[in-house]
Amino acid sequence: MADLLKKPFGHHGKVHQITPATAGWRYVGFSLYRLRKGESATEHTGTNEVMLVMVEGKAHITSRERDWGVLGERMDVFEKTAPHCLYLPNDSHWTAVAETDCVIAVCMAPGKGEHEAHRIDHTAISLTERGAGSNTRYINNIAMEAEDYCDSLLVTEVFTPAGHWSSYPSHRHDEDDFPRITYLEETYYHRLNPANGFGIQRVYTDDGQLDETMAVADGDVVLVPRGHHPCAAPYGFEMYYLNVMAGPLRKWRFVAADEVQWILDRDS
């Protein structure tokens, strides 16, 4: 069985730490801090670029480049407002001091020094509807291909209504063959509303060599090293996830699973 489901290893402080070495891949890193008011976190970016996403709450953030002041406005992720985010290049550092209880996601990928530190204007992030019927979900694009904010990182938030599917029709991005498809490793940080609920995520390859179906709880992280990776939110439970992707080329091109291609053909 593949070790794709990562449970938090604590209740506050750093509760997730995923590196390319621990994930068994080359590009994506992901950490998560749950800080109580007054607690702090600090890290050096090293060879990585970093996107700090204020998932919930407020924190005073400083870096080598400047004092960024207090970031954060969304107190509950399911408010669905745009998050406050901060981009930092490789060979930088940052410190966050919690102004309120807060959740900070640290999205990482190899940096090339092509972008300077900058705050992402949350007013430019609009909640966008995608899909149709029970495949409808809502997207906050933080730094996807259209946003030239990063060297390697692709970062987005997705809100899936109760009873709906997401990251569907099933698709994969696990080959370096642009423009047909790109190789992108991916992490999913999941939240559920109500928090005592569960969601479902399947990760599978066409040849069946990888085929894992996981019940995800509030706060879990799922690794997607390859293959298709659809999610489902059961009736009664709303699902949120924060996606982090990176690979050799900062482009998002995917191929649908054979069994769902007819859906894309019909809806196109």
Stockholm file with secondary structure:
# STOCKHOLM 1.0

chainA/1-268         MADLLKKPFGHHGKVHQITPATAGWRYVGFSLYRLRKGESATEHTGTNEVMLVMVEGKAHITSRERDWGVLGERMDVFEKTAPHCLYLPNDSHWTAVAETDCVIAVCMAPGKGEHEAHRIDHTAISLTERGAGSNTRYINNIAMEAEDYCDSLLVTEVFTPAGHWSSYPSHRHDEDDFPRITYLEETYYHRLNPANGFGIQRVYTDDGQLDETMAVADGDVVLVPRGHHPCAAPYGFEMYYLNVMAGPLRKWRFVAADEVQWILDRDS
#=GR chainA/1-268 SS CCCCEECCSCSSEEEEEECHHHHTSSSCEEEEEEECTTCEEEEECTTEEEEEEEEESCEEEEESSCEEEEECCCSSGGGCCCCCEEEECSSCEEEEEESSSEEEEEEEEECCSCSCCEEECGGGCCCEEESCGGGCEEEEEEECTTSCCCSSCEEEEEEECTTCEESCSCEECEEEETTTEEECEEEEEEEEESTTCCEEEEEECTTSSSEEEEEECTTCEEEESSSBCCEECCTTCEEEEEEEEECSSSCCCCEECGGGHHHHHHHC
#=GC SS_cons         CCCCEECCSCSSEEEEEECHHHHTSSSCEEEEEEECTTCEEEEECTTEEEEEEEEESCEEEEESSCEEEEECCCSSGGGCCCCCEEEECSSCEEEEEESSSEEEEEEEEECCSCSCCEEECGGGCCCEEESCGGGCEEEEEEECTTSCCCSSCEEEEEEECTTCEESCSCEECEEEETTTEEECEEEEEEEEESTTCCEEEEEECTTSSSEEEEEECTTCEEEESSSBCCEECCTTCEEEEEEEEECSSSCCCCEECGGGHHHHHHHC
//
